[in-house]
Amino acid sequence: MDIMHTLILVTAEGTTAPYLVFTFGVGQKLIDRARELGWVPLGETVELEGLVDASPEHIRVLISDEVIIDSDAGPGDLPGWWEAVRAADNRCLVLLAADDTFDPSDEERLSEQLAALHQAPNTAVAALPIEYSRQAIVLASEPVIALATLSSFNADLTEARQNFELAAEFENAVDERGHQIYRALVNQAVIAYLRCVKKSDHRPPVLEYVSVPEQFLGVHSQLDKLRNRTIAHSESDLEASYVLATLNATDGTPSLQQIQTITAAGAMPPAIRARAEALVTDLSTQLNKIIDEAKQAVSASLSPEDAATLWTDGRQPRFVPALISEWDPNRKRAHYPSSELIPMYMFDDPVNPEQAAGGDEGDAQQTVHLSIA
């Protein structure tokens, strides 16, 4: 049985009523929760504040921000269904039926089945507004590439801010593990920050778009030096290595027992971490205003014909599995992606076993971090 069905039913008043009918995976627990939220049994109608968030490939039904249905099936193209939705002021009736025998696709027995479910306790109905939308990758153009560049800056600043925030949870740690986590988070935050501050072969520095406020010039300089002298290169005196001799004089004569080495590495003081977080937050605020303007420029560049083409032919970003041996951190990206495919390097290469990830099959899987602006 299908996950979801679209139906057009004729009311007693002679008007058409567009229905979304969900049966697969609907249990009495979901029916009871829907009733608690104001849904009524089949045969009654109630308009609720909520939303049917639909796309050609997905439907979510929400009531008071609570997700009631999350389905990987779109509403389909039943003739006349969308016309009925528009005639109903862009609303549709959502029917939940906890009945394994109810089959909305059986047109010959549909009326009989609906009559059997009339006022049944295992049904729940609500009239909800519906929004039909989808996302598609906008084709490359000057304003699109400009917005994509700003988005990459935003990803770096977001990573820096989040790592500075997380580091605060460990700045008073008393154990070695806590000290290591604090240092690693701060170092990664500094790397992300300087990555967008410094010019690269791929993009200009973010400081061509935003500026460091005067009160943060000092900490900005400190982060730059920390990255250059300590994180990227071992040059600063924040790290010192010593050779220690263990001596024993139990019998009255000192003798050498062991040679050891220690390396003492200082961490960023919490007060500087807090100022660094404030700096990154300020730049993010500035950048978001510019991103909003860039979004408006992209919107202005798209014609109604462009929108129609994106709706019918537009592609969405899509994750695809790839061989671990194909993972290449030296490969440069284009200024704007030419493909919608996002590789997930998660499979060992049977031809090159020496490049395998190790461990049992399925143990190691790459994760992809998404930053949305």
PATOR-619859 format. One record per residue (C-alpha): x, y, z; residue in one letter. Coordinates in steps of 0.25 Angstrom, whole numbers, plus 5000, padded with zeros to 4 digits. Example, Ala and Ser with C-alpha at 12.3 -4.5 7.8 and 13.67 -1.06 7.14 Angstrom:
<rs>
<x=5049&y=4982&z=5031&res=A>
<x=5055&y=4996&z=5029&res=S>
</rs>
This chain:
<rs>
<x=5000&y=5000&z=5000&res=M>
<x=5005&y=5014&z=4997&res=D>
<x=5010&y=5023&z=5008&res=I>
<x=5000&y=5034&z=5004&res=M>
<x=4988&y=5037&z=4995&res=H>
<x=4982&y=5049&z=4989&res=T>
<x=4967&y=5049&z=4988&res=L>
<x=4956&y=5059&z=4983&res=I>
<x=4943&y=5056&z=4990&res=L>
<x=4930&y=5064&z=4988&res=V>
<x=4923&y=5070&z=5000&res=T>
<x=4909&y=5070&z=5004&res=A>
<x=4908&y=5084&z=4999&res=E>
<x=4913&y=5080&z=4985&res=G>
<x=4927&y=5086&z=4986&res=T>
<x=4940&y=5078&z=4984&res=T>
<x=4949&y=5075&z=4996&res=A>
<x=4964&y=5072&z=4994&res=P>
<x=4969&y=5061&z=5003&res=Y>
<x=4983&y=5056&z=5007&res=L>
<x=4981&y=5042&z=5013&res=V>
<x=4991&y=5035&z=5021&res=F>
<x=4990&y=5020&z=5025&res=T>
<x=5003&y=5014&z=5025&res=F>
<x=5010&y=5014&z=5038&res=G>
<x=4999&y=5022&z=5045&res=V>
<x=4996&y=5016&z=5058&res=G>
<x=4986&y=5019&z=5069&res=Q>
<x=4996&y=5026&z=5077&res=K>
<x=4998&y=5036&z=5066&res=L>
<x=4982&y=5037&z=5065&res=I>
<x=4981&y=5040&z=5080&res=D>
<x=4992&y=5051&z=5079&res=R>
<x=4985&y=5057&z=5067&res=A>
<x=4972&y=5058&z=5075&res=R>
<x=4979&y=5064&z=5086&res=E>
<x=4984&y=5075&z=5077&res=L>
<x=4969&y=5078&z=5072&res=G>
<x=4967&y=5068&z=5060&res=W>
<x=4953&y=5062&z=5059&res=V>
<x=4948&y=5049&z=5054&res=P>
<x=4945&y=5046&z=5039&res=L>
<x=4931&y=5053&z=5036&res=G>
<x=4935&y=5066&z=5044&res=E>
<x=4943&y=5077&z=5039&res=T>
<x=4952&y=5087&z=5047&res=V>
<x=4962&y=5097&z=5042&res=E>
<x=4974&y=5098&z=5050&res=L>
<x=4987&y=5106&z=5051&res=E>
<x=4997&y=5098&z=5045&res=G>
<x=5004&y=5095&z=5031&res=L>
<x=5005&y=5084&z=5021&res=V>
<x=5019&y=5087&z=5016&res=D>
<x=5019&y=5079&z=5002&res=A>
<x=5029&y=5078&z=4991&res=S>
<x=5029&y=5068&z=4979&res=P>
<x=5038&y=5059&z=4987&res=E>
<x=5033&y=5061&z=5002&res=H>
<x=5022&y=5065&z=5011&res=I>
<x=5022&y=5069&z=5025&res=R>
<x=5010&y=5072&z=5033&res=V>
<x=5012&y=5081&z=5045&res=L>
<x=5003&y=5086&z=5056&res=I>
<x=5008&y=5097&z=5066&res=S>
<x=5022&y=5093&z=5061&res=D>
<x=5020&y=5079&z=5064&res=E>
<x=5023&y=5069&z=5053&res=V>
<x=5011&y=5060&z=5051&res=I>
<x=5015&y=5054&z=5038&res=I>
<x=5028&y=5053&z=5031&res=D>
<x=5027&y=5046&z=5018&res=S>
<x=5036&y=5043&z=5006&res=D>
<x=5025&y=5044&z=4997&res=A>
<x=5020&y=5056&z=4989&res=G>
<x=5005&y=5060&z=4987&res=P>
<x=5006&y=5055&z=4973&res=G>
<x=4998&y=5060&z=4961&res=D>
<x=4984&y=5056&z=4962&res=L>
<x=4976&y=5064&z=4952&res=P>
<x=4968&y=5075&z=4958&res=G>
<x=4974&y=5073&z=4972&res=W>
<x=4982&y=5086&z=4972&res=W>
<x=4970&y=5093&z=4966&res=E>
<x=4962&y=5089&z=4978&res=A>
<x=4973&y=5093&z=4988&res=V>
<x=4973&y=5107&z=4982&res=R>
<x=4958&y=5108&z=4982&res=A>
<x=4959&y=5104&z=4997&res=A>
<x=4967&y=5116&z=4999&res=D>
<x=4980&y=5108&z=4999&res=N>
<x=4976&y=5098&z=5009&res=R>
<x=4974&y=5083&z=5009&res=C>
<x=4968&y=5072&z=5018&res=L>
<x=4978&y=5063&z=5024&res=V>
<x=4972&y=5049&z=5028&res=L>
<x=4980&y=5040&z=5037&res=L>
<x=4974&y=5026&z=5038&res=A>
<x=4979&y=5015&z=5047&res=A>
<x=4973&y=5004&z=5039&res=D>
<x=4981&y=4994&z=5031&res=D>
<x=4969&y=4990&z=5023&res=T>
<x=4966&y=5004&z=5018&res=F>
<x=4972&y=5005&z=5003&res=D>
<x=4969&y=5019&z=4997&res=P>
<x=4974&y=5013&z=4984&res=S>
<x=4962&y=5004&z=4983&res=D>
<x=4953&y=5013&z=4975&res=E>
<x=4941&y=5003&z=4974&res=E>
<x=4940&y=5002&z=4989&res=R>
<x=4945&y=5016&z=4993&res=L>
<x=4931&y=5021&z=4997&res=S>
<x=4928&y=5008&z=5005&res=E>
<x=4941&y=5009&z=5012&res=Q>
<x=4939&y=5024&z=5016&res=L>
<x=4925&y=5021&z=5021&res=A>
<x=4931&y=5010&z=5030&res=A>
<x=4941&y=5020&z=5036&res=L>
<x=4931&y=5031&z=5038&res=H>
<x=4932&y=5036&z=5052&res=Q>
<x=4942&y=5024&z=5055&res=A>
<x=4951&y=5026&z=5067&res=P>
<x=4963&y=5022&z=5059&res=N>
<x=4962&y=5034&z=5049&res=T>
<x=4967&y=5048&z=5051&res=A>
<x=4964&y=5060&z=5041&res=V>
<x=4968&y=5074&z=5040&res=A>
<x=4968&y=5085&z=5030&res=A>
<x=4981&y=5091&z=5028&res=L>
<x=4988&y=5102&z=5019&res=P>
<x=4997&y=5095&z=5009&res=I>
<x=5010&y=5101&z=5003&res=E>
<x=5016&y=5095&z=4991&res=Y>
<x=5030&y=5098&z=4989&res=S>
<x=5044&y=5092&z=4985&res=R>
<x=5058&y=5096&z=4985&res=Q>
<x=5067&y=5096&z=4973&res=A>
<x=5081&y=5100&z=4970&res=I>
<x=5082&y=5113&z=4964&res=V>
<x=5091&y=5113&z=4951&res=L>
<x=5104&y=5121&z=4952&res=A>
<x=5104&y=5136&z=4949&res=S>
<x=5112&y=5148&z=4955&res=E>
<x=5102&y=5151&z=4966&res=P>
<x=5100&y=5136&z=4969&res=V>
<x=5116&y=5134&z=4970&res=I>
<x=5117&y=5146&z=4979&res=A>
<x=5106&y=5140&z=4989&res=L>
<x=5113&y=5127&z=4989&res=A>
<x=5126&y=5133&z=4992&res=T>
<x=5119&y=5141&z=5004&res=L>
<x=5113&y=5128&z=5008&res=S>
<x=5127&y=5121&z=5009&res=S>
<x=5132&y=5133&z=5018&res=F>
<x=5119&y=5131&z=5027&res=N>
<x=5123&y=5116&z=5028&res=A>
<x=5137&y=5119&z=5033&res=D>
<x=5132&y=5130&z=5043&res=L>
<x=5121&y=5120&z=5048&res=T>
<x=5131&y=5109&z=5050&res=E>
<x=5140&y=5119&z=5058&res=A>
<x=5129&y=5124&z=5066&res=R>
<x=5124&y=5111&z=5070&res=Q>
<x=5137&y=5105&z=5074&res=N>
<x=5140&y=5117&z=5082&res=F>
<x=5127&y=5115&z=5089&res=E>
<x=5129&y=5100&z=5091&res=L>
<x=5143&y=5103&z=5097&res=A>
<x=5137&y=5112&z=5108&res=A>
<x=5131&y=5099&z=5114&res=E>
<x=5145&y=5094&z=5116&res=F>
<x=5153&y=5106&z=5120&res=E>
<x=5152&y=5102&z=5135&res=N>
<x=5155&y=5088&z=5133&res=A>
<x=5164&y=5081&z=5143&res=V>
<x=5167&y=5068&z=5136&res=D>
<x=5177&y=5066&z=5124&res=E>
<x=5166&y=5062&z=5115&res=R>
<x=5158&y=5075&z=5117&res=G>
<x=5171&y=5083&z=5115&res=H>
<x=5173&y=5076&z=5101&res=Q>
<x=5159&y=5078&z=5097&res=I>
<x=5160&y=5093&z=5100&res=Y>
<x=5173&y=5094&z=5093&res=R>
<x=5168&y=5087&z=5081&res=A>
<x=5155&y=5095&z=5080&res=L>
<x=5162&y=5108&z=5081&res=V>
<x=5172&y=5104&z=5071&res=N>
<x=5162&y=5100&z=5061&res=Q>
<x=5154&y=5113&z=5063&res=A>
<x=5167&y=5121&z=5060&res=V>
<x=5169&y=5113&z=5048&res=I>
<x=5155&y=5115&z=5043&res=A>
<x=5156&y=5130&z=5046&res=Y>
<x=5169&y=5132&z=5039&res=L>
<x=5165&y=5124&z=5027&res=R>
<x=5154&y=5134&z=5023&res=C>
<x=5163&y=5146&z=5027&res=V>
<x=5174&y=5142&z=5019&res=K>
<x=5174&y=5143&z=5004&res=K>
<x=5175&y=5130&z=4996&res=S>
<x=5176&y=5126&z=4981&res=D>
<x=5161&y=5124&z=4982&res=H>
<x=5155&y=5136&z=4988&res=R>
<x=5158&y=5149&z=4994&res=P>
<x=5159&y=5152&z=5009&res=P>
<x=5146&y=5154&z=5016&res=V>
<x=5152&y=5168&z=5021&res=L>
<x=5149&y=5173&z=5007&res=E>
<x=5134&y=5172&z=5011&res=Y>
<x=5135&y=5174&z=5026&res=V>
<x=5144&y=5182&z=5036&res=S>
<x=5150&y=5178&z=5049&res=V>
<x=5144&y=5188&z=5060&res=P>
<x=5155&y=5197&z=5067&res=E>
<x=5153&y=5190&z=5080&res=Q>
<x=5156&y=5177&z=5074&res=F>
<x=5169&y=5180&z=5066&res=L>
<x=5177&y=5175&z=5078&res=G>
<x=5171&y=5161&z=5079&res=V>
<x=5171&y=5160&z=5063&res=H>
<x=5186&y=5162&z=5063&res=S>
<x=5188&y=5152&z=5074&res=Q>
<x=5180&y=5142&z=5066&res=L>
<x=5188&y=5144&z=5054&res=D>
<x=5201&y=5143&z=5062&res=K>
<x=5196&y=5130&z=5069&res=L>
<x=5192&y=5124&z=5056&res=R>
<x=5206&y=5127&z=5049&res=N>
<x=5215&y=5125&z=5061&res=R>
<x=5209&y=5114&z=5069&res=T>
<x=5198&y=5106&z=5061&res=I>
<x=5204&y=5106&z=5047&res=A>
<x=5218&y=5106&z=5051&res=H>
<x=5226&y=5103&z=5064&res=S>
<x=5232&y=5117&z=5067&res=E>
<x=5226&y=5124&z=5079&res=S>
<x=5231&y=5123&z=5093&res=D>
<x=5216&y=5118&z=5097&res=L>
<x=5222&y=5104&z=5095&res=E>
<x=5236&y=5100&z=5101&res=A>
<x=5242&y=5086&z=5101&res=S>
<x=5252&y=5082&z=5113&res=Y>
<x=5261&y=5070&z=5114&res=V>
<x=5261&y=5065&z=5129&res=L>
<x=5270&y=5055&z=5136&res=A>
<x=5265&y=5046&z=5147&res=T>
<x=5276&y=5045&z=5157&res=L>
<x=5277&y=5036&z=5169&res=N>
<x=5285&y=5038&z=5181&res=A>
<x=5280&y=5028&z=5191&res=T>
<x=5294&y=5022&z=5194&res=D>
<x=5300&y=5036&z=5195&res=G>
<x=5305&y=5038&z=5181&res=T>
<x=5296&y=5044&z=5170&res=P>
<x=5295&y=5035&z=5158&res=S>
<x=5288&y=5036&z=5145&res=L>
<x=5276&y=5027&z=5144&res=Q>
<x=5267&y=5032&z=5133&res=Q>
<x=5266&y=5043&z=5122&res=I>
<x=5253&y=5049&z=5119&res=Q>
<x=5247&y=5060&z=5111&res=T>
<x=5235&y=5069&z=5114&res=I>
<x=5228&y=5079&z=5105&res=T>
<x=5220&y=5090&z=5112&res=A>
<x=5209&y=5096&z=5103&res=A>
<x=5201&y=5108&z=5108&res=G>
<x=5187&y=5110&z=5104&res=A>
<x=5179&y=5123&z=5101&res=M>
<x=5175&y=5130&z=5113&res=P>
<x=5160&y=5130&z=5115&res=P>
<x=5159&y=5145&z=5115&res=A>
<x=5165&y=5145&z=5101&res=I>
<x=5156&y=5134&z=5096&res=R>
<x=5144&y=5142&z=5101&res=A>
<x=5149&y=5154&z=5093&res=R>
<x=5152&y=5146&z=5081&res=A>
<x=5138&y=5140&z=5081&res=E>
<x=5132&y=5154&z=5082&res=A>
<x=5141&y=5158&z=5070&res=L>
<x=5136&y=5147&z=5061&res=V>
<x=5121&y=5149&z=5065&res=T>
<x=5123&y=5164&z=5061&res=D>
<x=5128&y=5160&z=5048&res=L>
<x=5117&y=5150&z=5046&res=S>
<x=5107&y=5161&z=5049&res=T>
<x=5113&y=5170&z=5038&res=Q>
<x=5114&y=5159&z=5028&res=L>
<x=5100&y=5154&z=5030&res=N>
<x=5095&y=5168&z=5026&res=K>
<x=5103&y=5167&z=5013&res=I>
<x=5098&y=5153&z=5010&res=I>
<x=5084&y=5158&z=5011&res=D>
<x=5087&y=5169&z=5001&res=E>
<x=5094&y=5158&z=4992&res=A>
<x=5081&y=5150&z=4993&res=K>
<x=5073&y=5161&z=4988&res=Q>
<x=5082&y=5163&z=4976&res=A>
<x=5081&y=5148&z=4972&res=V>
<x=5065&y=5149&z=4974&res=S>
<x=5065&y=5162&z=4965&res=A>
<x=5074&y=5155&z=4954&res=S>
<x=5064&y=5143&z=4953&res=L>
<x=5052&y=5145&z=4943&res=S>
<x=5039&y=5138&z=4944&res=P>
<x=5044&y=5129&z=4933&res=E>
<x=5056&y=5125&z=4941&res=D>
<x=5047&y=5122&z=4953&res=A>
<x=5039&y=5113&z=4944&res=A>
<x=5051&y=5106&z=4938&res=T>
<x=5057&y=5104&z=4952&res=L>
<x=5043&y=5097&z=4957&res=W>
<x=5043&y=5087&z=4945&res=T>
<x=5058&y=5085&z=4942&res=D>
<x=5065&y=5090&z=4955&res=G>
<x=5074&y=5080&z=4962&res=R>
<x=5076&y=5079&z=4977&res=Q>
<x=5089&y=5076&z=4985&res=P>
<x=5090&y=5061&z=4986&res=R>
<x=5099&y=5052&z=4995&res=F>
<x=5105&y=5040&z=4987&res=V>
<x=5114&y=5029&z=4993&res=P>
<x=5128&y=5029&z=4988&res=A>
<x=5141&y=5021&z=4989&res=L>
<x=5151&y=5025&z=5000&res=I>
<x=5162&y=5024&z=4991&res=S>
<x=5156&y=5036&z=4983&res=E>
<x=5157&y=5045&z=4994&res=W>
<x=5167&y=5056&z=4990&res=D>
<x=5169&y=5068&z=4999&res=P>
<x=5178&y=5074&z=4989&res=N>
<x=5167&y=5076&z=4978&res=R>
<x=5163&y=5090&z=4976&res=K>
<x=5148&y=5094&z=4976&res=R>
<x=5142&y=5103&z=4965&res=A>
<x=5137&y=5116&z=4968&res=H>
<x=5123&y=5110&z=4967&res=Y>
<x=5119&y=5096&z=4967&res=P>
<x=5116&y=5090&z=4953&res=S>
<x=5110&y=5077&z=4959&res=S>
<x=5099&y=5075&z=4969&res=E>
<x=5106&y=5062&z=4975&res=L>
<x=5112&y=5063&z=4988&res=I>
<x=5121&y=5051&z=4990&res=P>
<x=5121&y=5043&z=5003&res=M>
<x=5135&y=5036&z=5004&res=Y>
<x=5130&y=5023&z=5012&res=M>
<x=5134&y=5011&z=5004&res=F>
<x=5147&y=5003&z=5003&res=D>
<x=5153&y=5002&z=4989&res=D>
<x=5154&y=4987&z=4986&res=P>
<x=5164&y=4990&z=4976&res=V>
<x=5173&y=4997&z=4985&res=N>
<x=5172&y=4991&z=4999&res=P>
<x=5184&y=4998&z=5004&res=E>
<x=5175&y=5011&z=5004&res=Q>
<x=5164&y=5005&z=5012&res=A>
<x=5159&y=5011&z=5024&res=A>
<x=5162&y=5000&z=5033&res=G>
<x=5153&y=4993&z=5043&res=G>
<x=5140&y=4985&z=5040&res=D>
<x=5132&y=4989&z=5028&res=E>
<x=5122&y=5000&z=5031&res=G>
<x=5130&y=5005&z=5044&res=D>
<x=5136&y=5018&z=5037&res=A>
<x=5127&y=5028&z=5031&res=Q>
<x=5130&y=5042&z=5026&res=Q>
<x=5121&y=5053&z=5032&res=T>
<x=5118&y=5066&z=5024&res=V>
<x=5115&y=5078&z=5032&res=H>
<x=5105&y=5088&z=5026&res=L>
<x=5105&y=5103&z=5029&res=S>
<x=5093&y=5110&z=5024&res=I>
<x=5091&y=5125&z=5023&res=A>
</rs>
